[in-house]
Amino acid sequence: SIEASDGKFQTISQVDISVTTSDKSEFIFSSNDFKVLLEENRVINDSLMIVQVTNFRNDPLIFALLNEKDYFFVSETSGVLQAKARSFDREEKESYNLVVSVEDLSNPPRKAHVIVKVIIEDINDNAPVFLNQPYDTVVAITTEQGSSVRQLTAIDHDAEDNGKIEFSMAMGYKDKFTVGRSDGVITLQHPLE
């Protein structure tokens, strides 16, 4: 039995494990590290790659995808991996680790598994969002030039350069205030008097 607990509640599940002996399959994949790049938000209903077995006796092989079947499928006879016609959002899930199995028709069948990592490439599809709005700040008329008057904070859920934020004054009082390009700090540029 296995127990799962969140600190307050718990649940128990019975797990039965059967142990059997099996012969080594001797299947060798063309790579031990399959990786596929898939662009975010692009609907693809096409082949991503072929999962290749390099050392079999020209016997028929049967391929199967063991997980993520809502998003991907593999051709049972060719090992061609495809994405189902849908778009992928990197901000929801950055990658998928697909388990592909292959077996032959011998009795008992020889089996092997390989992981195919599908990485969703980020595109700049999210606008920056200001946090903790509205921004209301009172500045004394005697505030010295060069004083910081407010820190702005914004986030962008895109990755790396696509998520980099730069601040600038869009309108209003550009002659009196500046904003730090990278830190969002508003500074008094000229005296208010």
C-alpha positions as a Python dict, from the first residue, in 0.01 Angstrom:
ca = {
    (1, 'S'): (0, 0, 0),
    (2, 'I'): (111, 354, -79),
    (3, 'E'): (-6, 659, 114),
    (4, 'A'): (-25, 1013, -26),
    (5, 'S'): (-63, 1298, 220),
    (6, 'D'): (-85, 1677, 202),
    (7, 'G'): (-18, 1719, 574),
    (8, 'K'): (-384, 1727, 670),
    (9, 'F'): (-549, 1461, 454),
    (10, 'Q'): (-421, 1129, 328),
    (11, 'T'): (-530, 853, 97),
    (12, 'I'): (-408, 498, 50),
    (13, 'S'): (-382, 296, -269),
    (14, 'Q'): (-309, -71, -313),
    (15, 'V'): (-28, -135, -564),
    (16, 'D'): (34, -483, -700),
    (17, 'I'): (374, -544, -860),
    (18, 'S'): (445, -857, -1060),
    (19, 'V'): (808, -945, -1123),
    (20, 'T'): (894, -1163, -1419),
    (21, 'T'): (1214, -1239, -1600),
    (22, 'S'): (1260, -1126, -1956),
    (23, 'D'): (1528, -1169, -2215),
    (24, 'K'): (1722, -863, -2315),
    (25, 'S'): (1554, -727, -2628),
    (26, 'E'): (1877, -638, -2807),
    (27, 'F'): (1696, -357, -2988),
    (28, 'I'): (1918, -55, -3039),
    (29, 'F'): (1766, 282, -3125),
    (30, 'S'): (1937, 517, -3368),
    (31, 'S'): (1978, 755, -3071),
    (32, 'N'): (1958, 734, -2694),
    (33, 'D'): (1868, 1102, -2676),
    (34, 'F'): (1585, 1186, -2916),
    (35, 'K'): (1492, 1556, -2910),
    (36, 'V'): (1240, 1741, -3124),
    (37, 'L'): (1182, 2116, -3134),
    (38, 'L'): (823, 2229, -3188),
    (39, 'E'): (736, 2597, -3229),
    (40, 'E'): (484, 2737, -2985),
    (41, 'N'): (134, 2824, -3115),
    (42, 'R'): (196, 2658, -3452),
    (43, 'V'): (-61, 2396, -3546),
    (44, 'I'): (127, 2096, -3680),
    (45, 'N'): (-30, 1783, -3818),
    (46, 'D'): (286, 1646, -3970),
    (47, 'S'): (572, 1411, -3896),
    (48, 'L'): (808, 1524, -3623),
    (49, 'M'): (1060, 1242, -3653),
    (50, 'I'): (1104, 869, -3704),
    (51, 'V'): (1190, 654, -3404),
    (52, 'Q'): (1437, 417, -3564),
    (53, 'V'): (1556, 78, -3444),
    (54, 'T'): (1889, -8, -3604),
    (55, 'N'): (1943, -374, -3529),
    (56, 'F'): (1649, -597, -3600),
    (57, 'R'): (1628, -901, -3824),
    (58, 'N'): (1399, -737, -4077),
    (59, 'D'): (1106, -874, -3880),
    (60, 'P'): (796, -658, -3843),
    (61, 'L'): (808, -420, -3549),
    (62, 'I'): (517, -266, -3361),
    (63, 'F'): (557, 84, -3220),
    (64, 'A'): (335, 237, -2952),
    (65, 'L'): (320, 565, -2764),
    (66, 'L'): (271, 501, -2393),
    (67, 'N'): (186, 854, -2274),
    (68, 'E'): (69, 1201, -2389),
    (69, 'K'): (-171, 1039, -2636),
    (70, 'D'): (-394, 1348, -2639),
    (71, 'Y'): (-113, 1546, -2803),
    (72, 'F'): (96, 1299, -3004),
    (73, 'F'): (77, 963, -3178),
    (74, 'V'): (320, 720, -3338),
    (75, 'S'): (259, 507, -3643),
    (76, 'E'): (235, 147, -3530),
    (77, 'T'): (432, 10, -3825),
    (78, 'S'): (676, 288, -3923),
    (79, 'G'): (767, 456, -3593),
    (80, 'V'): (679, 799, -3736),
    (81, 'L'): (601, 1035, -3448),
    (82, 'Q'): (341, 1304, -3514),
    (83, 'A'): (176, 1586, -3325),
    (84, 'K'): (-201, 1592, -3328),
    (85, 'A'): (-349, 1898, -3499),
    (86, 'R'): (-335, 2148, -3215),
    (87, 'S'): (-119, 2435, -3099),
    (88, 'F'): (118, 2404, -2806),
    (89, 'D'): (159, 2681, -2547),
    (90, 'R'): (507, 2691, -2390),
    (91, 'E'): (376, 2895, -2099),
    (92, 'E'): (148, 2602, -2010),
    (93, 'K'): (404, 2326, -2066),
    (94, 'E'): (766, 2366, -2180),
    (95, 'S'): (835, 2009, -2288),
    (96, 'Y'): (694, 1660, -2318),
    (97, 'N'): (881, 1338, -2240),
    (98, 'L'): (722, 1079, -2464),
    (99, 'V'): (776, 709, -2399),
    (100, 'V'): (780, 508, -2721),
    (101, 'S'): (783, 130, -2706),
    (102, 'V'): (876, -114, -2979),
    (103, 'E'): (829, -488, -2989),
    (104, 'D'): (859, -764, -3244),
    (105, 'L'): (619, -1050, -3316),
    (106, 'S'): (822, -1327, -3151),
    (107, 'N'): (673, -1523, -2863),
    (108, 'P'): (735, -1380, -2611),
    (109, 'P'): (794, -1049, -2790),
    (110, 'R'): (1122, -865, -2752),
    (111, 'K'): (1050, -513, -2622),
    (112, 'A'): (1237, -189, -2576),
    (113, 'H'): (1149, 169, -2477),
    (114, 'V'): (1299, 506, -2557),
    (115, 'I'): (1226, 861, -2441),
    (116, 'V'): (1160, 1131, -2701),
    (117, 'K'): (1181, 1482, -2557),
    (118, 'V'): (963, 1734, -2740),
    (119, 'I'): (1071, 2089, -2652),
    (120, 'I'): (825, 2370, -2717),
    (121, 'E'): (1017, 2668, -2854),
    (122, 'D'): (905, 3004, -2718),
    (123, 'I'): (774, 3281, -2936),
    (124, 'N'): (699, 3633, -2816),
    (125, 'D'): (324, 3588, -2768),
    (126, 'N'): (263, 3749, -2426),
    (127, 'A'): (247, 4119, -2345),
    (128, 'P'): (415, 4250, -2030),
    (129, 'V'): (179, 4298, -1735),
    (130, 'F'): (224, 4564, -1468),
    (131, 'L'): (190, 4431, -1114),
    (132, 'N'): (28, 4601, -815),
    (133, 'Q'): (-171, 4857, -1013),
    (134, 'P'): (-293, 5127, -990),
    (135, 'Y'): (21, 5330, -928),
    (136, 'D'): (-51, 5642, -725),
    (137, 'T'): (244, 5838, -591),
    (138, 'V'): (261, 6169, -410),
    (139, 'V'): (581, 6370, -467),
    (140, 'A'): (664, 6671, -251),
    (141, 'I'): (736, 6987, -453),
    (142, 'T'): (1066, 7014, -264),
    (143, 'T'): (1189, 6669, -373),
    (144, 'E'): (1549, 6689, -492),
    (145, 'Q'): (1647, 6628, -852),
    (146, 'G'): (1768, 6267, -903),
    (147, 'S'): (1545, 6127, -627),
    (148, 'S'): (1362, 5800, -687),
    (149, 'V'): (988, 5848, -652),
    (150, 'R'): (843, 5508, -745),
    (151, 'Q'): (943, 5153, -844),
    (152, 'L'): (731, 4987, -1114),
    (153, 'T'): (716, 4611, -1155),
    (154, 'A'): (609, 4420, -1464),
    (155, 'I'): (635, 4057, -1572),
    (156, 'D'): (627, 3881, -1909),
    (157, 'H'): (560, 3508, -1917),
    (158, 'D'): (767, 3451, -2230),
    (159, 'A'): (1112, 3297, -2193),
    (160, 'E'): (1460, 3449, -2221),
    (161, 'D'): (1484, 3747, -2460),
    (162, 'N'): (1113, 3720, -2543),
    (163, 'G'): (1033, 3788, -2177),
    (164, 'K'): (1281, 4071, -2129),
    (165, 'I'): (1109, 4393, -2024),
    (166, 'E'): (1227, 4748, -2090),
    (167, 'F'): (1056, 5051, -1939),
    (168, 'S'): (1018, 5391, -2105),
    (169, 'M'): (808, 5704, -2055),
    (170, 'A'): (511, 5675, -2292),
    (171, 'M'): (348, 6012, -2217),
    (172, 'G'): (312, 6284, -1958),
    (173, 'Y'): (581, 6482, -1774),
    (174, 'K'): (872, 6347, -1979),
    (175, 'D'): (1047, 6675, -1904),
    (176, 'K'): (1024, 6615, -1528),
    (177, 'F'): (1064, 6237, -1482),
    (178, 'T'): (1262, 5947, -1627),
    (179, 'V'): (1217, 5576, -1580),
    (180, 'G'): (1501, 5327, -1555),
    (181, 'R'): (1499, 5111, -1870),
    (182, 'S'): (1563, 4784, -1690),
    (183, 'D'): (1460, 4846, -1329),
    (184, 'G'): (1140, 5052, -1366),
    (185, 'V'): (1251, 5315, -1113),
    (186, 'I'): (1091, 5655, -1176),
    (187, 'T'): (1334, 5935, -1098),
    (188, 'L'): (1281, 6310, -1072),
    (189, 'Q'): (1479, 6456, -1363),
    (190, 'H'): (1418, 6828, -1304),
    (191, 'P'): (1295, 7023, -1000),
    (192, 'L'): (918, 7054, -968),
    (193, 'E'): (929, 7424, -867),
}
